[in-house]
Structure formats: C-alpha cells, structure tokens
Amino acid sequence: MAKINILDNQTIDKIAAGEVVERPASVVKELVENAIDAGADAVTVEIKEGGTTLIRVTDNGGGIEKSQVENAFLRHATSKISSADDLTKLVSLGFRGEALASIAAVAQVELITKTPEELTGIRYLIEGGVEKERAEIGAPDGTTLLVRNLFYNTPPRKKFLKQPRTEGSYVADLMEHLAMSNPQVSFKFLLNGQNKFYTTGSGDLREIVFRIYGKDIAGALTDFRCEKEGMTVTGLLGKPVINRANRSYEIFYINGRYIRSTLISKAVEEGYREYLMQHKFPFCILHFQIDTEKIDVNVHPSKMEVRIEDGPDFYETVREAVEEALREREMIPEVTLSDAEKKEAKKTERNGGRTNEKAPEPFEKRRIAQSQQKPGVQSGVEMPFPLKAGEPEQTASIRAIYEKNRPAEANVLRQTAVYRAGSGTEKEETEQMTMFDDKILSEKAKEHYEIIGQLFETYWLISYQDKLLIVDQHAAHEKVRYERLMRHFREKEAASQQINPPMIVTLNNQEKECLQNHMEDFAALGFVIEEFGGNDYAIRSVPLDLYGYTEGTFFYEILDELAAEVATGTPESVRNRIATMACKAAVKGNMRMSRQEMGALIDELLTLDNPYNCPHGRPTIISMSKQELEKKFKRIV
C-alpha cells in the first residue's frame, strides 16, 4: 500500500500557485485588483521582458500596516472577508487570500508600503515563500510591489511561457480591461521603459474607449442603460457596422469585475441578431451592478466565471434591453469617402488646409459660403461645444466625437462656442442648433420620399431631403416575408402537414424531458407529437412550410438546441429555417419592379420594428449624403 505523505508548506504553496499564477498577466491582475480594493485612484504598472524578469505595481492606496505585512503573505489571509457569510455580500475584487502567497511562492518579491497614519514605511523581501529581509524605510503613502524572476524556482512552469512580446501583449490587454472597469482610476502602463498606456481617471468610459480603440470606434457607440430590481446595467453599445469576427470585443463587468459569461454573450448577441450577419459579433462594453446575493463569484480562482441567479429571466431582461436600445437608433449605413480620400483629407488638415487638388470654382465658393453662413456668428474656429472648466482642447475634441453620436441626437439643442480667429480664448455668444428628429424609415418621413427609379434591376434609388437612399429589393422583400412568417409562428398560426405513416423517434431520458417541457413550442411550429410507448414518440404532423425537410432532421435540430439552451427564446434552427424560406420566396435581383410594387414594399417595410437588415444581417438600405456626393464631384474639398 502506498504511503500517504503530508506535504510541506512550500510544496503546498507551489501547487496552489499553479491555479492562481498562470503567467505574468495573472500576477498583474491580482496586484492591481488589490490596489483598487485598497482605495487607490492612481496605479502604475511596469513590466520588462513580458513580465518574466520584472513586474512593478505602484498605487496610492491605504497601504499595509507594519504589523500586518508578514500576514499578507500567508495563504488564506485576507482583509476582504472574515467568515463564510461574507461570500454572499462581496464588494471587493479579491477575497480568497491566495494571491500574494502564490506569487511569493514562485518569484522573488519586494514589498514597500506605508499607511497615511505612519511616518515611515516597511520594505519586505520574500523569495520562494521564504522571508529574506525586513527593514523600516522612508516611503510615500501606498504600496509598491516588485515581482522579479517569475517561476525562477519552477523551471517547468517557465518553459511553457510564450515569447516576451506575446506575454507583454497579454498584460497590455489586461490593463485595457482594468481601465474600462475602473474609469475613476488613473492607470499608467510601462513596457520595457516605454509609456504604452495612460488614462486620466476622469470617470468617463468613452474617453478610455477613444484612447484604446480610436475615434472611429468611439464615434460609433451609443449609451446603454437598463434597470431592474436588484440589477442596473450601464455601458456602451456599438453600431452594427463595427461588428467583429469573434467575441473578443464583447466586454462585460459584474460589480467592477471583468468576467466571461456565455449567458450574457448569448443575451447580447440575441439582441443584435437582426442587425448582424451570421458569424459576426457585436462590440459592446457593459457594466452590471447586481445584488451580491444573486450572484456567485466563488467559482474559480481566476474569478473570471460568475453564476447568476434565475438565468432565463436575466437573459430575457438583457436581450430585450439591448434590442430596444438598437431599435431606437437609425441603423442605415451611410456611404462615405474612401480610405484614401480620408487620409488625404487628414493630410490636408495637418498642412493647414493646403492641398494640391483644385479648389472649387468661384460660383461654388459663393454658394457654399451662403449655405454655411449663420446670422449673428462671426467667422472663426468652431468648437463642437464649450470647453469645460480646466479642460484641455484635446479632451474637448474627444467629447466632440462621441457627443454627436449619443442617443439623444434627435431634437437636441447643442451649443457651439465660437472663438475669435487669432485669440483662441475670447468666446462669442453661443448658438443653438436644432437637429432633425424624424427617422428616415418612418411614416412621417415617407411624405418626403421621391422614388427616382430602379438601378441594375436590383436597387431602388430614392431621394429624401439631402440624402440619396439605395434600397436592395431582395433584402427588403426578404425581411418583410421573414417577419410575416415569424408572426405566424409566434401567434401559433403555423399550418401542419399530416404524414402517414407517422414518423417514430426514440429518445433518451434527457431528450424525453426536454420534449415534454417544450411540447407547446413544437405545437406552435406545427408539429403533432404523441407518446408511442416507452421511449418512443410518434410524429404525426410536421410544419406545412417545412415539409420536405430531411425526415426527422428538423425535429432533432430543435430538440438538441432546446436541450443545450440556457435561456428562452425562439430556437436558432427555427429562425434559420424560416429565414431560408423567406429568402427563397422573396423577389430576386435582376427582376424589374414597378413603382407601385416598390411603394407597396416600402409601406410594409415601414411597419417593421427593424426594417434595416434582412434576416441574415445584410442591410436593406444604405444612404449617401449630398455633401459626400459634392465631395466626389470636387464641388467641395
């Protein structure tokens, strides 16, 4: 019989460290979260060689008392909780008491800390879990932790790390997520001595998005807010045009903690479903504030996984809120300048307005000047809105980009501060500008449509105020038919086709339970299913519109999806099949349509909640502004 050994503390620490310290990014995450829990509003992170040789985290938080320094490096020693009851009301990011002990077990760690109440601080060295030195020194308030030679005493772990550049990118990605989770904290990130990342700590999430992702992304976001008993969700939703090929830009936080959640991802993607093509995913940053008793964060040492109470209800709340937020916005893609022309325009701006292209003709200059002239406003440099007290122009320009894209872009009174040319400081009286309220696809706007004609027997050209609208007749008709078929499904009006003899299917216990729980869903589709004894069921009728589908395939597709789903809603296989039916029955490209037919199609399109995309995510309509056309023809530059 094998002997049972009691492991020593160092071995225990190294084993436990394997769960907490996976790579340098794991160390940075734990240390920065500790800094935030300590009340810091400024955190600096520096790494060298991807974090393998040096990680330095400095904060201005509350520090550690001298008498508590040694305890901080003991396993399961923490200031965040005192009993198991505290796990149900956690408000801190850390709570396990494993981070410092795990880091110290596999690295050479130096701690410098001082509390505001003490005159001097402590310098403490620990290597491989063994204390090396303790001394009293002068230090600023807060804590600095230096982690050197990660995995120096566990070579197998170090061997599996990637190249320093790759490990550094993991840390950089982590810092971006930490910054977005804590906009009120100023972060600075140094990589091999170079300043790679900085935030002001102003509390403005959009400013951080601008710094990380640039002005194009920041300018294509809409504010999002959802409130329900025990939960508040705030954040930013990206327009469908900035979709991605993977879920890496679906960013979620629960009570300030960056998490990954299949449930939340599915809810958000379902809210976006009608606006995105298949295999495309949205850009979003959402902060969830949830009653701590309704979630469980004590799932995994990485604290990246969270369990949420009453998942189906939570899913439906988020899905509906996202869908409603998108429905309130105009989703017509606008054709703009090509990338080459944009670059040339930026170059012209940098050159003080000088360009090698020909200027507009004299009569065009007069026309443009007359159209842009505003009574009571002196010529000068227009700022998007007044600078806030003490706000630099760069910050104002950042605000300008996303202010114009807020949901309240209709019927908004925006103030414009005008600066005298040359002075740059003297403000003129502000002017109020009223923005057009109506959506383009609305009954009210329809009065101003002028159908120009059909192009390539596929696209319809419509003039509307200062825009040219281009409608894809197939996508528009497909959308109308899809919504009609889905309405029949939801209202349980689907017709059935009897099959004789009936189709007998044999189900396992899990499939039987799923079928019994969702029998009404199958009936709504047009299935007639009866028990046939034992594990067998007889399918006597199938949906009429789906007749001819491979025998049993559609039934099993729905059953498998319902068994795997964690939330309610129309099964994806049903939506896909109905979308295919709508596509096949819709008018095709290269088919001539009369103006009356186009008018009737537009009338029905206007009745839909989302008339902007076909079931497969393609746009039904795009627009091009008069200004863009004039740029193409060099009437303006």
N, C-alpha and C positions, 0 to 999 in steps of 0.2 A: 504494500500500500504506500502510495506517495505521501511524503511528509508535508504537513501544512505549515508554511513559514509565515511569520508575522513580519511584514516589510518595514524597513526603517523609514523615517520621515523624509529623507532626501529622495528615496526611490518613489515614495508615495507622491511627493511634490512633482517629480519629473513625469510620472504617469498622468497625474491630473493636469499638468501644464499642456499635455497634448490636446486636451479638449478646448482649452481657453486660448492658448497661443499657437495659432496655426502658421502665421507669417508676420512680418513686421507690421502690416496693416492692423492685425489683431491687437498688437501692443498699443499702437496709436489710438485705436478705438477705445480701449479700456482706460487709458490715461486721460484722454480728452473728456470722456464721459465723467470721470472722477473730478476733473477740473470744473465742469459745468455744475455737477452736484455740489461742489464746494462754493458755488456762488460767483464764479469768475465771469467777468464780462469782457475779458481780453485774453486770448490764448494764442501762443506762438508754438508752432511745430516745426522742427528742423530735422531732416534726415540726411544721411550720407550713405552712398553705395546701396540705395534702395532700402535703407533702414537696417541693414545687416551689421554695419560697423558702428553706427550711432543713430540714436533717436533721442531728441531733446524736446520735452514738452514743458513750457513755462506758462503759468497762469497767475492772475492777481486775486485768486480766491481767498478763502478764510484760513488756509494753511492747516498744519497739523500740530497739535500741542506737543511739547517736548517729551512729556511722559507717555505719549501715545505712539511715538514713532516706531518703536520695535513691534508693538501690537499690530500696526498697519500691515506688516509683512507676514503675519501669522495666517494660516489657512482658516477660512470661515470666520475671520474677524472683520467686522464692518460697522460703520456708524449709521447705516441706512435703515436697518431693521433691528428689532430686539427680540421678536418672537414670531412664531408661525402665523399668528393673527395678522401681522403687518403685511404679509404677502398679498392679502386681498385689498389693500389700500396703498399700494406702492405709488409714489410720486417721483422717486429718484430713478436715474438711468441704471445705476449699478445697485446691487443688493446682495450678491452671493458671497462677497468677501473672498474671492478666489484670485482676482486679477493680479495684485501686487505679489502675492505668494507664488503664483505660477510664473510670472515674469522673472522674479528674482531667482527661481529655481533653474532657469536656462539662460541666464545672462548676467553680466556684471552691471549692477545698478547703483547709481549715486543719487541720493535724495538731498535736496536743500529746501528747507521750509521754515516759515516764520508766520506766527499769528499776529494780528494787529495789536493785541494786548501786550506782547512781549517785546523787549528791547533788542534781543538777539535771536538768531535762528539756530538751526541744527543742520549739520552735514553728516549724512549717514551713508556708509558703504556696505553693500551686501553682495556677495558673489556666490552663485550656485546654491543659494539658500543659506549661506553661512555668513554671519556678521563679521566684517573686517575692520571697520573703523567708525567711531562716533566722536564728533567734536562740535563745540559751540563756536559759531561764526556770525559775522555781520551779514545780513541778507535783507532784501526787500520783502514786503508782505506778499504772501502767496507761496506757491510751490513750484520747484523745478525738479524734474526727473530726467536723468540721463541714463539711457539703456545702451550699453556697449556690447559688441560681440555677441549678438543673439545666437543661441544654440552652440556656444563655444564648447560646452561640455556634453553635448549630444550630437556628435557629427552626423549620424544617420538622418536626423531631422534637418540639419543644414544642407545636406546633399540634395534634398528634394525641393529646396527653394529655387525659384526661377532666376533669370538674369537680373542684375540690379535695376536696369531700366524698367523691366516688367514689374518688379516688386514696388518700385517707386511710383509707377502708374496706378497700382492698387491703392497706395496711400493717398495719392492725389485725388482719386475718385472718391475715397472715403471722406477726405476733407471737404469736398464739394457737398456731399450729402450731409455732413455735420453742419456746414454753414447754412444750408437750406432748412435744416431742422431747428436751428437756433439763430434766426436773423438778428436777434438782440445782442448777440455776442460778436465781438470783433475777432476775426481769425486771420492769422498770418502763417503762410506755409513756405518754408525754405527747403530747396532741394539742391544739395551739393553747393551751398553758399549762395544760390540764386533765388531771388524772391519770385515764386511761381504763382502765388495766390494771396489775395488780401480782400477782406470785407470790412466795412465801416462799423458794423454793429448798430445800424440805424433802425433796425426792426422791419425794414422794407424788403419783402421777399422778392419783389420784381427787380430791385437793384442787384440782388445776388444773381438772379437769372440772367440779367443783362451782362454781368461780368463773366459768368461761366459760359453761357451759350450764345451771346452776341445779340445785336439789336433785331435781327430778323425774327429770331425766336421770341424775344421779349415783346416784339410788336404784334405777335400773333397769338396772344394769350388773353383769356377772359377771366375775370374774377368769379370765384365759385364759393357759395355758402349754402349749407344745409343744416337745419336744426331739428332735432327730435329729442324727446325726453331721454335724458341720460347720454346724449351724443350731440356734438357740434362738429361740423366739417367745414374747413375753410381752405382756400388754396387757389390754384390756377389751372385752367383747362386750356389745352392748345387747340387751335383751329384744326380741322381735319387735314388741311393742306400740309401740316408739318408732321405727318404720321411717320412712323419708323417701321423697320422690318423685324424688330424684336421688342421685347418688353423692358429693355434696359432704361427706357425713359418714362416708365410708369413708376413714380417715386411716391412712396407712402410713409407717413409717420403716424404713430399712435402715442399720444401723450408725450410727444417730443422724441420718441424713439423710432429710428429708421427700421422698418420691418419689410419682410416679404410676405405677401398673403395671396394665395390663389383665389380665395373668396373675394377679396377686394378687386383684384385684377379682373375677374370674371364679371363683377358688377359694373365696373367702369367700362370695360370693353363692350358689354351689352348695351350700355347707354350710348356708346359711339357706333353701334353696329351698323346703323343705316347710313352712316357718313363715311365709312372706311371700306376699302376693298378687302377681299379675303387676304389673310396672312399679313395684314398691316395693323399696327398697333398705335394707340394714341400717345401724345406727350402730355403728361399731367403731373402736378405736384400737389398732393393733398395732405392736409394736417387733420387728423382725427383726435378730438378730445372726447374720451369715453369714460364713463363711470368706472373706476378701478375695480369695482366688484363684478363688472360684466365682462371682464377680460382676464386672461391668464397669461402672464409673460414668463412664468417659471416653467418653460417648456424645454429649452435647450441652453447650454452655457453661453452660446453666442448671442442669445436674447433677440435673435432675428425673427423667430417664429412666435406668433401670438394666436391664442384661441379666443374666439369671440362668442359670447352667449347668444343663442337664438339666431344662428347663421342665416337661415332663409329670410327672416324678417329684416335683418341688417342688409342683406344682399338687395332686397327689393327696394329698400329706402334709398340706398346709394344709386342703384340703377335709375330709378325714377328721377332723382335729383339731377343726375348728370344729363339724362335725356332731356329734361325740361330746360336746363341751362343752355344746352346747344340749340334747342328749338327756338329759343327767344332771340337768337342771333341770325343775321343774314349770312347764309353759307354759300353764296355764289362766288366761285373762284374768279378773280379778275386777271385778265391778261395784262402783263406789264412789260417793261423794257427787258431785252435780253441781257444776260450776264455781262456780255462785252460792252453793251451800252451803259449799264450801271457802273462798270469800272471806269469808263471814260467820263461819266458824269462826276464820279468821286475825284478823278484826277483833275477835272476842271475846277472843282471846289478847292482843291489843295493849291491850285495855281492862281487863286484869287479871282476866279471867274474867266480867266483867259482860255481860249480854245482855238484849235486850228480849223474848226468847222465854220462854214459860212454863217453869218448872223442872219436873223430874219429880215425880210425885205422891209423898207421904211413903212409901208402902209400896215404891215403886220405889227411892227413895233407900236404904232399908234393904237391899233386895235387892242393889243394885249394890255397896253398901259391904261386904256379906257376901261377895259373889263376888270382890271385889278384895282383900279383906283377906288379908295374908300373915303367918303366925305369926313372931314374933321380929323384925319390922321396924317401926320407929317411923314415924309419919307424917312427911312432909316432901317435898321436891322430889327426884324421882328423876332421876338422870343415867343415860344409856344404859350407860356404863361409867366406871371411874375415870379422872380426868384424869391424863395423863402428866406427868412432872416438868417444870414450867415451861410447861405447855401452857395457852393461854387457853381459856375456855369455848367461844368461837366455833369453834375448831378441833375441840374435842371434839364439838360438835354436828354438824359436817361429817362427822366419822368415824362418828357415830351413824347417819347416814342411809345410808351405804353399807355399814357393817359388817353390818347386819341383812340385806343382800342378797348376802353372799358365798356361794359355792357350798356351804360347809360349814354351811349354815343348818339342816341336819338333825342331830339328836343333838349339838348344840353346847352346851357349858356356858358361859353368858355371865354375867359378873359385873356386878352392879348396885351402884353406890356410892350410898348414901343420905346426904343432907346434912340436918342438923337445920334446921328452919324458923327463919329469923331469923339464924342464924350464917353459913351458907353456906360454912363451912370445916371443921367437925368431921365426920369420916366415921364412919359406923356400920359394923359388921361386914358384909362383902359377902355376898350371897345368890346361890346358883347356881340357874339356871333351865334346865330341860331342854326342848328344842324337839322337836316331833313329827317322827319320822324318815320315815314312810312317805309315798310319793306318793299322791295322790288316785286316780289311774288305775293301780291295781295289784291283783294277785290278793288280797293281804292286806287291802287297804282294802275290797275288794268285799264282804267279810263284813259290813261296817257300812252298806252301801247300803240304802236303803228307797225303792223306786220309788213315788212318790206318784200319778203319772198323766200323761196326755197333755194338753197345752195347745194350743188352736187347731189340733188335729190335725197339729201340726208339731213341737212341742217337748215333751221329756220332762222332768219335774221329779223330782229325786232328792234325798232328804235324806241328808246324810252328816255326822255329828258336829255341828259348829256351822256348817255351810255348806249352802246351797241350790245344787245343781248343776242347770244347764239345758242339755240336750243337743239339738242340731239333728239330727233324724233323717236328713235328706237328706245333710248334710255328713258325718255319721258313717258312713252306709252307703256313700257315695261313696268315702270314704277306704279302707274295708275292701275294696271291689271293686278300687280302683286298685292297692293293694298286692298283691292276688291276681294281677292281670294282669301287673304288673311282675315278680312272682316267676316267672311262666311265661316271660317274656321273658329274664330273667337265666339261667334254667335251660335255655334253648333248647328249651322245650316248645311254642313257638308253632306252631299248625297252619297249613297252606298251602292255598290255593285255586288249582287249575290254571286257566290261561287259554289259550284256543285260538281263533284262532292266537296265538302268543306276541307280546308287545309288543317291537318293535325300537327301541333307542335308540342314537343316535350321540353319542359322547363325544369331547372334545378330549383332548390329551395329559395335561393336569393332572387332568382328571376320570377318565381311564383309570387313572392311577397311584393316585389316591385309592380307586377302586373295588377295585383289586387288593389294596391294603393293608388294606381293610376288608371283604373278601368274607365273612369269618366273622361280622361284625356284621350284614350283610344276611341271611345264612343264619339267624342267631339270631332275626331278626324273622319269618322265614317266606318270604323271597324265594328263588327258584331262578333263578340267572342264569348264562348260558353265553356264551362268546365266539361271535360270529357272522361273524367275518372283518373285517379292517381295524380301523376304529374303531367297529364296530357290536357291540352285545351284545343277546342275546335274553333277555327276562324271561319265563320260562315259568310261574312261580307267584308269587303275592303273598300276604301275610298274610291268613288267613281272616277275622279280626276286623276287618280294614281293607278288606275287599272292598267295592267300590262307591265308594271314594275316587276322585276325578277321575283318569283314566288317566294314569299317569306322574308326576303331581304329587308324590305322597308320596315316590317314589323320588328325584326330583330335589331335594326339600327336604332329605332326609337327606344326599344326596351333597354338596350345596352346603355344608351345615353342617359335615360332616366335613372338607371341603377347607379351610374357614376356621378350624376349631378349632385351638387351640394346645395343648390338653390332652385327656386321655382322659375317658371317661365316656359315659353314655347320651345320645345326641343329643336336644336340646331338642324337635325336631319329633316324635320318638318319644314322649317323655313327654307332650307336649301332646295327641297323638292318643289315647294310652291314657287320659289324664285325661278327655278328652271322652267316650270310650266308657264309662268308669266313671260319669260324671255322668248320661249318658242312661239307663243301666241301673239307677241307684240309686232307691230309694223316694223319692217326691216329698213336698213339703209338702202339707198338706191331705189326707193319707191316714191313715186310722185304723190303728193297730198295737196288737196285744195285748201284754200284759205279758210273755208268753213270747217273743214276737218281739223285744221290746226287750231282754229279758235275754240272748237269744242274740246280738244285735248288740253289746251291751256286752262279752260274753265274747270275741268276735272282736276287738273294738277293743283290748282289753287285751293282745292278743298282739303288737301292732304296736310298733315302735321309737318312732315318733312318732304317737301317737293324737290329738294336739291340734289338727291342722289338716287340712283337705281338700286335695287336690292343687292347688287354686287359691289356697291360703293362708288361706281363711276358717276361723275357729275351729269345732271340732266341739262344744266345751263351754265354758261360762262358769260362774262361781260368784259367789255373793253371801254374805257372812258374816252371821252372826246379829247382830253388832254393827252392821253397816250397816243391816239391817232395823230394829233398835231405834232407830237414829238417824232413820230415815224416819218411824217412828211416834212420835217425840219421847219415847220411853221414857228415852233418854239424850241429852244435848246436849253 
